[in-house]
């Protein structure tokens, strides 16, 4: 029985030591981050903003491709009819235009915001 208690105590001691060490290292790293100068913070925020803009643009393009493919596949059985073919081209063109507009908004909105700040 005594041996089990020693093993439990040593496990608890090891976990406590590990936890205290992790918290200490986390706090020490936080002080380094808080001591960063304004230029470093600004460059990291700018980099993060560009990354988010790239991800959003990729999502818009991916959704646009999916919608265009859905329109084409949905209208495929009636592809022999010239009127139907014309409607497909107009629909796909509208999707391409909306994708371009959404991508432009993603990149132009932060620029317009920066003009007023």
N, C-alpha and C positions, 0 to 999 in steps of 0.2 A: 504494500500500500504506500509506503514511504517513497519508493522508487517512482511510482506513478505521479505523485505530487511533485517530486523534483523535476520530472519531465514536463509536466504542465507548467510549473513555475519557469523553467528555462525557455519554453515556447513563448509564454507571456512576456518574459523579459526580452527575448529576441524581437518579438513583434513591437514591443514598446520602444526599444532602441531604434528599430528601423523606422517607425513612425516619427519619432522625435528627430531623427536625422533628416528624413524627407521634409518635414516642416521647416527645420532650420535652413536647409539648402534652398527651399522655395522662398523663404523670407529673404535670404541673402541675394538671390537672383532678382527678386522684386526691387530691392534697393538699387541695383545696377540699372534696371529698366527705368525706375523713377528718376534716376540721375542723368538720363539721356538729355542732350541739348535739343533745342527746338528744331534745328536743321535735320537731325536724324529722324525725329518724329514726323516732320513734314514729309520727308522723302519716303518713309515707310507708309504713311497714309496715302500718298500719291500712288505708290506702287500697288497698294491694296485696292485703290479705286480703279486703276487700270485693269487689274485682274478681274474685278467684279464686272466691269464693263465688257471685257472679253467673254466672260462666262454668259452674261445676259445676251450678248450678240449671238453667241453660238446657239443658245436656246431658241432665240427668235428664228434663226436660220433653220434649225432642226424642225421646229413646228411648221414653218413655211414649206419645207420640203415634204413633210408628212401630209399637209393639207393639199398641196398640189398633186401629190401621188394619189391621194384619195379621190380627188376630182377626176383625174385621168382614168383611174381604174373603174370608178363608178360609171363613167360615160363611155367606156370602151366598147360595149356591145352595139352602140349606135354610131360608131365611128364612120360608117359609110355615108351617113347623111351630112351634106355640106353645112346645113344650118347648125346641126349638133356640134360639128367640128369647130365651127366659128365660135359657138358658145363656150366650148372647152378652152379655146385659145384665149378668149376674153377673160374667163374665170382664172386661168393660170396666170395671165398677165396682171390681173388685179391682186392676186396673191403675191406675186413678185414685187409689185409696187408697194403693197402694205408691209412686206418684209423690209424693203429698202427704207420706208418711212420709219418703221419701228427701230431699225438699226441706227438711223440718223438721229432719232430722238434720244436714244441711249447715249450717244456720243456728244450731242449738241447741248443737252440739258445741263450737264455739269459745267460746260464752258459758259453758257449764258448765266448760270448761277455765279460763277466766278467773276463775271463782269460787274455784278452788283455788290460784291463783298470786298 
